[in-house]
C-alpha cells in the first residue's frame, strides 16, 4: 500500500531471515527465532514473506469484489471482517 510505514514489499526469505527483495546490500526486516529449531524458523520466515507479499493484492481484490457485488450474506460479512483485519481495524 502506498501509505504503508513498513519496508516496501516484495520481501524474500533467507534461512530464518526476512529481507527486502533488493539489489546490493540489504538489511533484514526480521529474524525469526521463536523455537530454536532452524527448520521451523525457516518455514515461519517463508510464510511471513509469502503473506506480506500477497497482502496488498489480496486487499485490492477483496475491495473490488465488495465494491461491485456486496451482499448481505455470511460470506460477505466474512469478507468485510477479513478486510478490516488486514487494515488493522478491530471490530
Buried (B, 14 or more C-beta within 10 A) or exposed (E): EEEEEEBEBEBBBEEBBBBBEEEEEBEBBBEBEEEEEEEEBBBBBBEBBEEBBEBBEEBEEBBEEBEEEEEEEEEBEEBBEEBEEBEEEEE
